[in-house]
C-alpha cells in the first residue's frame, strides 16, 4: 500500500533479506510503516517475517526496477552492497545512483548505513563527523564516493538523507561478519574464540538491532534534521582488545574457553590466489589500530543512543548463528545483493 492511497507511510527496503535491511524494516514496521521490498529471489525463497511485506520483483542494479518500486514511498532504505568484497566500484556506485534517482523522483528520504572504511591508518583513534575522510584502500575510496554522491544529491537536488556511520556489524541474522565467521565461529557450540586484535587495540562493533532502532528514532524527527544528516553510531567499543572475546566466554558459561589469535598468515598466503583474501587484507588496518566513533552529535539529538547490554547482544548474536548457515561470502559491514 503506497502513501498516495493511504495515510500509512511506505518504506522501500533494498536489501530486506540482509541483516541490516531486515532490522531497519522491523523497526520501521513497529512504527506503523508499510514495508515494501525489491528482490531477485523467487517467491518460494523469500523469508517469512514478523511483519507484512509487499514484495516486488526486480534488481537494485536496475534503475527502472528501483524507480517503479519506490512509487509512493516516503523512505528508501539502501541496505544493499555487492557480495564478497567484490565489484564494489562496478556495482555499488550504480546501485546507489539508482536509489538517489528514485528518491529524487518520489520525494523519499534515503536511509544509508555507513561504515569506517572512509578512514585510514593515519586517522585519529577517535573520529567525529568532522574528521577528514582520507581513505587509502580501494573499498574506502568507493565508500567515500558513495557518501559524496549522497551529499551532492542533498545539496543540489534537495534529496533528504539520514546516514549512520558504524563499526563492524554483529547480531541476529548477521552471518557475513567478522564476529560470525572469525571471532565466534560456531555460535553457541563454539569450541574456541579467535582474537582479531592485539591486546590494547580498540575496535568498534555495531549491534544491528540497536543501529536499526537509531535509524527509526531519527526518522521520527526527520523534519527537524538537515537535508544531509551523517551521524556517528558508537555501538560497543572493545577498548581492551579482549572485551568481545571475554563476553562470548561469559555468555557461553565457559570462562576457560580457549582464545586463539586469528591466523592472518592464512590470508597472506592465499592472497595471491584468492580475491577475497586480498580484499580482506586491505582492511586489516582496522584490526591493528584503535578506532572509536564519537557519538556526541547523535546523543544531542536523541538524548541517548539505543544500547543493548554487551552480554545480551552477544547472546542474541550467538543464538542467531545456531539458526543460520554461515555463507561463504566473507566478512563485511554491509548487506548483500539478494
C-alpha positions as CSV (number, residue, x, y, z in Angstrom):
1,X,0.0,0.0,0.0
2,X,1.5,3.3,-1.0
3,X,1.5,6.7,0.5
4,X,-0.6,8.0,-2.4
5,X,-3.6,5.9,-1.5
6,X,-3.4,5.6,2.3
7,X,-2.3,7.5,5.4
8,X,0.0,4.6,6.1
9,X,3.6,5.6,5.1
10,X,5.6,3.2,3.0
11,X,9.3,2.3,3.3
12,X,11.0,0.7,0.3
13,X,13.8,-1.6,1.6
14,X,16.6,-2.5,-0.7
15,X,18.3,-5.5,0.9
16,X,15.4,-6.6,3.1
17,X,16.7,-10.2,3.2
18,X,20.0,-8.9,4.6
19,X,20.6,-8.4,8.3
20,X,20.7,-4.6,8.4
21,X,17.9,-4.1,5.9
22,X,15.7,-6.6,7.8
23,X,16.4,-5.0,11.1
24,X,15.7,-1.4,9.9
25,X,12.5,-2.7,8.3
26,X,11.4,-4.3,11.6
27,X,12.0,-1.1,13.5
28,X,10.0,0.9,10.9
29,X,7.2,-1.6,10.8
30,X,6.8,-1.2,14.6
31,X,6.3,2.5,14.0
32,X,3.5,1.9,11.5
33,X,5.3,1.9,8.2
34,X,4.2,-0.4,5.4
35,X,7.2,-2.3,4.2
36,X,7.9,-2.9,0.5
37,X,10.9,-4.8,-0.7
38,X,12.6,-5.2,-4.1
39,X,14.2,-8.6,-4.6
40,X,15.5,-11.0,-7.2
41,X,14.5,-14.0,-5.1
42,X,11.7,-16.2,-6.4
43,X,8.6,-16.2,-4.1
44,X,9.5,-19.7,-2.7
45,X,12.8,-18.4,-1.4
46,X,11.5,-15.3,0.3
47,X,11.6,-15.4,4.1
48,X,8.6,-15.3,6.3
49,X,8.9,-12.2,8.5
50,X,7.1,-10.9,11.6
51,X,5.5,-8.1,9.6
52,X,3.7,-7.9,6.2
53,X,5.9,-7.3,3.2
54,X,4.8,-6.0,-0.2
55,X,7.4,-7.9,-2.3
56,X,8.3,-6.5,-5.8
57,X,10.3,-8.4,-8.4
58,X,13.4,-6.6,-9.5
59,X,17.0,-5.8,-9.0
60,X,18.7,-2.9,-7.2
61,X,21.1,-2.7,-10.1
62,X,18.2,-1.9,-12.5
63,X,17.2,1.8,-12.3
64,X,13.7,1.1,-13.7
65,X,13.0,-1.5,-11.1
66,X,14.1,0.7,-8.2
67,X,12.1,3.7,-9.6
68,X,8.9,1.6,-10.0
69,X,9.2,0.1,-6.6
70,X,9.8,3.5,-5.0
71,X,6.5,4.9,-6.2
72,X,4.6,6.3,-3.2
73,X,7.4,5.5,-0.7
74,X,8.4,8.1,1.8
75,X,11.6,6.3,2.8
76,X,14.1,4.2,0.8
77,X,16.4,2.0,2.9
78,X,19.7,1.5,1.0
79,X,20.7,-1.8,2.6
80,X,22.5,-3.4,-0.4
81,X,26.1,-3.9,-1.3
82,X,27.9,-6.2,-3.7
83,X,28.7,-9.6,-2.0
84,X,32.1,-10.9,-1.0
85,X,34.1,-7.7,-1.1
86,X,33.9,-7.8,-4.9
87,X,32.9,-5.5,-7.7
88,X,32.3,-2.5,-5.4
89,X,33.0,0.1,-8.0
90,X,31.2,-1.7,-10.7
91,X,28.0,-2.4,-8.7
92,X,27.9,-0.3,-5.5
93,X,28.1,3.1,-7.2
94,X,25.4,2.4,-9.8
95,X,23.0,0.9,-7.2
96,X,23.3,4.0,-5.1
97,X,22.8,6.2,-8.1
98,X,19.5,4.3,-8.8
99,X,18.4,4.8,-5.2
100,X,19.2,8.6,-5.4
101,X,17.3,8.9,-8.7
102,X,14.3,7.2,-7.3
103,X,14.3,9.2,-4.1
104,X,14.6,12.4,-6.1
105,X,11.7,11.4,-8.3
106,X,9.3,10.4,-5.5
107,X,10.5,12.8,-2.7
108,X,11.6,10.0,-0.4
109,X,14.3,10.2,2.4
110,X,17.2,7.8,2.0
111,X,18.4,5.8,5.0
112,X,22.0,4.8,4.5
113,X,24.2,2.6,6.7
114,X,27.7,3.9,6.5
115,X,31.0,2.4,7.8
116,X,34.5,3.4,8.8
117,X,36.2,2.4,5.6
118,X,36.4,6.1,4.7
119,X,39.2,6.5,7.3
120,X,42.7,5.1,7.2
121,X,45.7,4.1,9.4
122,X,46.5,7.8,9.5
123,X,43.2,8.6,11.2
124,X,43.0,9.5,14.9
125,X,41.9,6.9,17.4
126,X,38.6,8.7,17.9
127,X,36.7,10.1,14.9
128,X,33.9,12.5,14.8
129,X,31.7,13.6,11.9
130,X,34.2,16.4,11.1
131,X,37.2,14.1,11.0
132,X,38.8,14.3,7.5
133,X,37.9,11.3,5.3
134,X,41.1,10.2,3.5
135,X,40.8,6.5,2.6
136,X,43.8,4.7,1.3
137,X,42.0,1.5,0.3
138,X,40.0,0.7,-2.8
139,X,36.9,0.0,-0.9
140,X,37.4,3.1,1.2
141,X,37.6,5.3,-1.8
142,X,34.4,3.7,-3.2
143,X,32.6,4.3,0.1
144,X,33.8,7.9,0.1
145,X,32.4,8.4,-3.4
146,X,29.1,7.0,-2.2
147,X,29.0,9.5,0.7
148,X,29.8,12.3,-1.7
149,X,27.1,11.2,-4.1
150,X,24.6,11.5,-1.2
151,X,26.0,14.8,-0.1
152,X,25.6,16.2,-3.6
153,X,22.1,14.8,-4.0
154,X,21.1,16.6,-0.8
155,X,22.9,19.9,-1.7
156,X,22.0,20.1,-5.4
157,X,18.7,18.3,-5.6
158,X,17.1,18.5,-2.2
159,X,17.2,14.7,-1.6
160,X,16.9,14.1,2.1
161,X,19.5,11.6,3.6
162,X,19.9,10.1,7.0
163,X,23.2,8.2,7.3
164,X,24.7,6.5,10.3
165,X,28.4,5.6,10.4
166,X,29.1,2.4,12.4
167,X,31.7,-0.2,13.2
168,X,31.6,-4.0,12.5
169,X,28.1,-5.4,12.4
170,X,27.0,-8.3,14.7
171,X,23.7,-9.6,15.9
172,X,20.9,-11.9,14.9
173,X,21.0,-12.8,11.3
174,X,24.4,-11.2,10.7
175,X,26.2,-14.1,9.2
176,X,28.6,-12.4,6.8
177,X,30.6,-10.7,9.6
178,X,33.9,-10.9,11.4
179,X,32.0,-11.8,14.5
180,X,30.2,-14.7,12.9
181,X,33.0,-16.1,10.7
182,X,36.0,-15.5,12.8
183,X,35.7,-14.3,16.4
184,X,32.8,-16.6,17.5
185,X,32.6,-19.1,14.7
186,X,30.3,-22.0,15.7
187,X,27.9,-19.9,17.7
188,X,26.7,-21.4,21.0
189,X,28.7,-24.6,20.1
190,X,32.0,-22.7,19.6
191,X,35.0,-24.7,20.8
192,X,37.2,-21.6,20.9
193,X,37.1,-17.9,20.2
194,X,39.5,-16.0,17.9
195,X,41.1,-12.7,18.9
196,X,41.4,-10.4,15.9
197,X,43.4,-7.6,17.5
198,X,46.4,-7.4,19.8
199,X,45.6,-6.6,23.5
200,X,45.1,-2.9,23.9
201,X,43.9,-2.3,20.3
202,X,40.3,-1.0,20.4
203,X,37.6,-1.9,17.9
204,X,34.1,-0.6,17.3
205,X,31.2,-3.1,17.0
206,X,27.7,-2.2,16.0
207,X,24.8,-4.4,17.3
208,X,22.4,-4.3,14.4
209,X,19.1,-4.1,16.3
210,X,20.4,-1.0,18.1
211,X,21.6,0.6,14.9
212,X,18.2,-0.1,13.3
213,X,16.3,1.5,16.3
214,X,18.6,4.5,16.0
215,X,17.6,4.9,12.3
216,X,13.9,4.6,13.3
217,X,14.3,7.3,16.0
218,X,15.9,9.6,13.6
219,X,13.1,9.0,11.1
220,X,10.7,10.1,13.9
221,X,12.4,13.5,14.0
222,X,13.4,13.8,10.3
223,X,11.6,17.0,9.8
224,X,14.0,18.6,12.2
225,X,17.1,17.3,10.6
226,X,19.3,18.9,7.8
227,X,18.8,17.6,4.3
228,X,22.0,15.6,4.6
229,X,22.5,14.1,8.1
230,X,25.5,11.9,8.8
231,X,25.9,10.8,12.4
232,X,28.3,8.5,14.3
233,X,26.9,5.4,16.0
234,X,29.3,4.5,18.8
235,X,27.9,1.0,19.4
236,X,30.0,-1.3,21.6
237,X,33.6,-0.2,21.7
238,X,36.1,-3.0,22.7
239,X,38.7,-0.8,24.3
240,X,40.9,-3.6,25.6
241,X,41.0,-5.9,22.5
242,X,39.5,-8.7,24.6
243,X,36.2,-7.3,25.8
244,X,34.3,-9.1,23.0
245,X,36.0,-12.5,23.4
246,X,35.5,-12.2,27.2
247,X,31.8,-11.6,26.6
248,X,31.5,-14.6,24.4
249,X,33.1,-16.8,27.1
250,X,30.8,-15.3,29.8
251,X,27.7,-15.9,27.7
252,X,28.7,-19.5,26.9
253,X,29.4,-20.1,30.6
254,X,32.9,-21.2,29.7
255,X,35.5,-18.8,31.1
256,X,38.2,-21.3,30.2
257,X,37.2,-21.4,26.5
258,X,40.5,-21.1,24.6
259,X,41.2,-17.8,22.9
260,X,43.3,-18.1,19.8
261,X,44.9,-15.4,17.7
262,X,43.2,-15.1,14.3
263,X,45.5,-16.8,11.7
264,X,46.2,-13.8,9.5
265,X,49.0,-15.7,7.9
266,X,46.5,-17.8,6.0
267,X,45.1,-14.7,4.4
268,X,48.6,-13.6,3.4
269,X,49.4,-17.0,1.9
270,X,46.2,-17.2,0.0
271,X,46.0,-13.6,-1.2
272,X,47.9,-14.1,-4.5
273,X,45.3,-16.7,-5.5
274,X,42.0,-15.7,-3.8
275,X,40.5,-12.4,-4.5
276,X,38.5,-12.2,-1.2
277,X,41.7,-12.8,0.8
278,X,43.3,-9.8,-0.9
279,X,40.3,-7.6,-0.3
280,X,40.1,-8.7,3.4
281,X,43.8,-7.9,4.0
282,X,43.3,-4.5,2.5
283,X,41.1,-3.6,5.6
284,X,43.4,-5.2,8.1
285,X,44.4,-1.8,9.4
286,X,41.1,-1.7,11.3
287,X,42.4,-4.6,13.4
288,X,45.9,-3.2,14.0
289,X,45.0,0.2,15.4
290,X,42.3,1.6,17.6
291,X,39.3,3.4,16.0
292,X,36.3,4.6,18.1
293,X,33.3,6.7,16.9
294,X,32.4,9.8,18.9
295,X,28.6,9.9,19.0
296,X,28.1,13.3,20.8
297,X,26.0,14.7,17.9
298,X,23.7,11.7,17.9
299,X,23.2,11.9,21.6
300,X,22.5,15.6,21.3
301,X,19.6,14.7,19.0
302,X,18.2,11.6,20.7
303,X,19.3,12.1,24.3
304,X,20.8,8.6,24.3
305,X,22.0,6.1,21.7
306,X,19.9,2.9,21.8
307,X,22.2,0.4,23.5
308,X,21.7,-3.2,24.4
309,X,24.0,-4.6,27.1
310,X,27.0,-6.3,25.6
311,X,26.3,-9.8,27.1
312,X,22.7,-9.7,26.0
313,X,23.7,-8.6,22.5
314,X,26.4,-11.3,22.2
315,X,23.9,-13.9,23.4
316,X,21.4,-12.9,20.7
317,X,24.2,-13.0,18.1
318,X,25.4,-16.4,19.1
319,X,21.9,-17.9,19.2
320,X,21.3,-16.4,15.8
321,X,24.3,-18.2,14.4
322,X,22.9,-21.5,15.5
323,X,19.8,-20.9,13.4
324,X,21.5,-19.9,10.2
325,X,24.1,-21.4,7.9
326,X,27.0,-19.1,7.5
327,X,27.6,-18.2,3.9
328,X,31.0,-18.2,2.3
329,X,30.9,-14.6,1.0
330,X,33.3,-13.4,3.7
331,X,33.1,-10.7,6.4
332,X,31.6,-7.4,5.5
333,X,29.9,-4.4,7.1
334,X,27.1,-4.5,4.6
335,X,24.1,-6.4,3.5
336,X,24.4,-8.3,0.2
337,X,22.5,-8.0,-3.0
338,X,19.7,-10.5,-2.5
